[in-house]
Amino acid sequence: MRGEQALREAVVSWLAEDRLATAGAPSVLGCDTSLDLAMSHTIFHWIPSSQLGGIEMAALTLIQESPQQVHVVAAGDVSGPAADMWREAGAEVVQIQDWGGVLGITWARHWKAFARERDVRHLIAWSPTRLPQLLSPLSSTANCVVHLGNVGSFGRRARLQTKVMGLIYRPACRPRLLACSQAVANSVATEPLFRGLPLSVTLNSVRPAFFELGVKRLPSNIAPKTWGMLARLDRLKDHRSLIEAIRLLPVDLEFRLELAGEGALADELRRQVAAAGLEHRVRFLGALPRPQEAMRNWEAFIFATSAGEGFGIAVAEAMAAGLPCVLSDVAAMREVAGDSAYYAEQGSPAALCAQILEVINQPIEAHERAGKGRQRAQELYSAEVFARRYLSALGIV
């Protein structure tokens, strides 16, 4: 409990500093990021979790970039630090009870009562989970956007459950689909649930604080010693291969890895580190409400993930911060980083190890690639553009 309280206090402190740093100032991209909207609407956000992750931060970005709108976040869990971030950004946060259960029938009943009581007309579903239940209370004139964040979002079981729920709940509302990458869009194009719905790609965005880190970094011929990875400790990522790759590094190499994030695999990964005798090289930082503080101390970034990765917003943040990046070679990573990163065969500890050594042995080239990455992030990952596209999809701008 003491750790959770400290995390919440850090969240509040970071948000206060962030507002002071950005109030009235142009963005790092050189343009005013405020959205000049004449009318105010109430935008409802559905999101299962309030932990620190990509979709939680995407919702926060939209809330921060459109303060003229009224934002209500309905979450399955409101105990995580992201809930405090949404509140501090001005959103109302409510919990829709009884998220558990195989088919979520009780949750659907609670959501229906909430949606009708609050007259939901503009909805962003930050996860396609239980989409038929989510849409069923909405009128045919409601504007709904579904964020698609992972490749192959539906396994066989989820697809069957969704099909059954689609027969029970028959939504009148037809949502628009916004995939966070072309890799995600390609993977869902043939999903029966999404067939016939308008689908487009809107890339995730990077907050200004990460671009500010990059301003202070200069190309160097000094090999990076402190590396970092920012991601949930879950099965979508590939921390296991990364830890094994660290074990393969030369024992006399000065190398430190910091893992920022929490998740279901935290205990298992700590045991793996201990069993490999890597406690002196691998440090677990836990969930960080201000990841840019950790990233400030990193000299290189690594992101080991699975083929199901949809975007990896932490990768774009590391690019904005001017860090050399070693990434798993999956479709979304190529799309996000282009030719600015180093790629290792997915699931191969030996390949990850080889790319880490490549960066260490060729630091000048690594910093040149990092410069390309920062420029790419400036061109592609604007928070203003991200917010405008979501609001436009909702029929607001």
HELIX and SHEET records of a PDB file:
HELIX    1   1 ARG A    2  THR A   22  1                                  21    
HELIX    2   2 GLY A   54  GLU A   65  1                                  12    
HELIX    3   3 PRO A   81  GLU A   88  1                                   8    
HELIX    4   4 ILE A  105  ARG A  118  1                                  14    
HELIX    5   5 LEU A  131  LEU A  135  1                                   5    
HELIX    6   6 ARG A  156  ILE A  168  1                                  13    
HELIX    7   7 GLN A  182  VAL A  188  1                                   7    
HELIX    8   8 PRO A  192  PHE A  194  5                                   3    
HELIX    9   9 PRO A  208  VAL A  215  1                                   8    
HELIX   10  10 HIS A  239  LEU A  248  1                                  10    
HELIX   11  11 ALA A  266  ALA A  275  1                                  10    
HELIX   12  12 PRO A  291  MET A  295  1                                   5    
HELIX   13  13 ILE A  313  ALA A  320  1                                   8    
HELIX   14  14 ALA A  331  ALA A  337  1                                   7    
HELIX   15  15 GLY A  338  SER A  340  5                                   3    
HELIX   16  16 PRO A  349  ASN A  361  1                                  13    
HELIX   17  17 PRO A  363  LEU A  380  1                                  18    
HELIX   18  18 ALA A  383  ALA A  393  1                                  11    
SHEET    1   A 7 GLU A  92  GLN A  95  0                                        
SHEET    2   A 7 VAL A  70  ALA A  75  1                                        
SHEET    3   A 7 THR A  42  ILE A  47  1                                        
SHEET    4   A 7 HIS A 122  ALA A 125  1                                        
SHEET    5   A 7 ASN A 143  LEU A 148  1                                        
SHEET    6   A 7 ARG A 176  ALA A 179  1                                        
SHEET    7   A 7 LEU A 199  VAL A 201  1                                        
SHEET    1   B 6 VAL A 282  GLY A 286  0                                        
SHEET    2   B 6 ARG A 256  ALA A 260  1                                        
SHEET    3   B 6 THR A 226  LEU A 230  1                                        
SHEET    4   B 6 ALA A 300  PHE A 303  1                                        
SHEET    5   B 6 CYS A 325  SER A 328  1                                        
SHEET    6   B 6 TYR A 342  ALA A 344  1                                        
END                                                                             
